[in-house]
Amino acid sequence: MLTRKQLDLLKFINERLQKDGVPPSFDEMKEALNLRSKSGIHRLITALEERGFIRRLAHRARAIEIVRLPDAMGGGGFTPEVVQGGRVDPHPEAIPVEVNALEIPVMGRIAAGTPIEAIQEVSHTVAVPGAMLSNSGKHFALEVKGDSMVDAGINNGDVVVIREQVTADNGDIVVALVEDQEATLKRFRKHGSSIALEAANPAYETRVYRDDQVRVQGRLVGLVRTY
């Protein structure tokens, strides 16, 4: 039996994973549940783990295995996944083999740090689970270069799956083209006529541009890691 706060947190984590492919940060969890400190979130996560709804993986930052969902959230047919910053762990004991895989183009490398030259050409393709892709819109993949998004679970060498779109909501992780020359992977925030591209690493500062200097190329919907 879950308390209201425990259920609210489980719902919030599940919804964010479904929407963004990336789990919320502790700060986002705290804000969503209207708690004053992260310690309250830690207690809720511990309670969910003790009750068998999630499992934290040792030695991996923000790695959570969703073991099951309560019946109130439609957990009857739920299949567990290991989620690590939007990634699905390929360990065969954690998830079943995905048979509905689709090939999408890898458009080269994208900076998760200082912006690099915009990517234009297809280098190869990668197979991703069909469930990761929406029914509408085109998708492409990019190899991540840099460490500015590590607190969102996105590491150097990971492959991000992007849905092509030209708009974004505040908080979305997007591929942004800066001044039609440089592409970068950052969290999107729009304030009036300014756009902030936020890193998920305190070592990097937020960069602010005029809205006519930034064009959204797509939104993060998933992430693939190879071992």
N, C-alpha and C positions, 0 to 999 in steps of 0.2 A: 504494500500500500504506500503510495507516494503522497507527500504533502503537496499543497498547492504550489509552493515555490519550486519544489523539486520537479513537478510536472511542467511548470512554466519554463524552467531552464531546459529540460529535455526537449520540449517543443521548439524552443528558440534555436537550440543547436541543430536540431533536425531540419527546421525550415531554412536556416542559413546555408546548410550543406546542400539542400535541394536547389536553392536559388542561385548560390554563388559557386558551389563546389569547394568552398573554403570555410572552415569553421570560424566562428566569431572569436575575437580576442577576449581576454578576461575583462578588459575595460568595457567592451561592448556588452558582455554578459551582465556586468554590474549595472550598466546604464539601463539595459532592457528590463531588468528586474527591480530597478529603483532601489538598489542597495548602496550603502555608504562606503563599503570597503570591499576589496578583493577577497578578504578572509571569508566573507559570507559565501562567495562563489566557490572557494576551495571546500568549504563545509558541504555545500550542496553537491558538488562533484563527487566528494568522498562518499556521501550518502547514496548517490546513484550507483556508484561503483559497488558499494557494500550490498546493495539490493539487486545487483546483477544486471543492470540496464546498460552500463558502460564499463569499459576496462581501459585503464591507462597503461601505456606501454613504457617500460623502463628505458631510460637513456635516450629518449626521443622527445624533443621539445614539442609540446602541444599535440602529442599523438594520442588519439582516443579511438578505441574500438567500440562501436555501438553494438552491443550484444543482442538486445531485443528492445521492442517498444511495448508499452502497455496496450491493452485492448482498446482503451479510449482513444489511442492514436492509430488504430488500425494495425496493431502489431501482430495479428494472427499469421500473416504470410510474410513476415519480415525476414530478410536474409542479412546476417551480420556482415559488416564491412569494416575494415580497418581504415580509419580516416586520419591522415597526417597532413594537416594544412591543405586539405583539398585533394590529397592523393589517396589512392586505394592501394593498400599493401598487397603485393602479388603473392604473398606466402600462401601456399595451397591449403593450409589448415585454417586460414582466416576467412577466405572467401571461395566460392565455387569458381571453376574456370568459366570465363565469359566466352560464349560461343557466338554471340551476335556482335562481332567486331567489324568495324568499318575503317577503311583506309582514308586518311585525310592528309593533305600536303603539309610538309614542314617548310616554312618560309625562311629558314635560316635561323639567326640568333637575335635575341632581344635583350636589351640591357635592363637589369634590375639593379641599377646603380647609376653612374653617369650615362646619359643618353649616348647611343652609338648610331652609326649611319643607318638610315631607314632600310628595312628589309623589303626586297622586291621580288626576288626569284625563288622558285621552289628548289630545294636541295634534295629532298627525298620524301617519302611518305611514312606514316606511322599508323599502326592499328590501335584504335581506341574502342572501348565498349560503346555499343549503340545507345545504351541508356544515358550516356554522358552527353549526347547530342540532342538538341531540340528538333522537333519535326520540321520546323521552318527555319530558313536562313542558311547561309553558308558557314562552314567552319574551317579553321586552319590551325596549325600548331607552330610553336616557336620554341627553340632551345634557349633556356635562361642563361644569361651571363651576368655574374655579379651576385652580391649578397644583401642588397638593400631591402629585400622582401622576406627575409628569413623568419621574422616574427609572425608572418602570415603563413608559414610553413612552406615557402617557396625557396628552394636552394639553388645554388650554382649547378648547372648541368641538368636540371629538371626540364621536362617538356610540358609547356602549358598549352591547353586547348582553348581556343578563342572562337567565340561566335561573332561573325562580322556584324557590326552595327555602328551607327554614327552618333548615337546618343547614349547617355549614361546617367544613372542616379547617384547622388552623393553616397559615398561608401563603396561603390563598385570598384573592383580591380580591373583596370583597362589597359589596352595597348593604346598609347597616345603618341601622335605624330606632332612634334614640336617644330614650329616654323617651317613645316614641309621638308625638313631635312633629317631630323633625328627621331628615332623611335625609342620608347621606354615603357616599362611595365610598372604602373604605380596605382595607388588608390586615388580615386577621383573625388574632388570637392569643388563645387562651384559656389562662389560668393559674389552675387551681383554680376559685374562684368569681368571678374577675375576667376581664374581656374587654378586651384592648388593641386599639385601632384605630390602625394604624400608617400614617403618610404615607410616600410615596416621594419625599421632598424634605427635605433637612436643615433647611430653613427652618421646618418645621412640627414641633411636638412630638407624641409619641405620647400619645393620650388613653386613660385607663384608667377603666373603668366596672364597676359590679357586674353580674353576669350577668343580673339581672332588669331592668336598664336598657337592654339592647340586644336587638333582635330582628333576625335575619338575614332579609332579604327576597329575596335571590337572589345568585347567583355569576356573576362575569364569565366569559363564554365567547368573546367576540370584540369587535372594535372596528372602526368604520367611519370613515374620514376622507374628507372632500370637499375639493377644491382649486378 
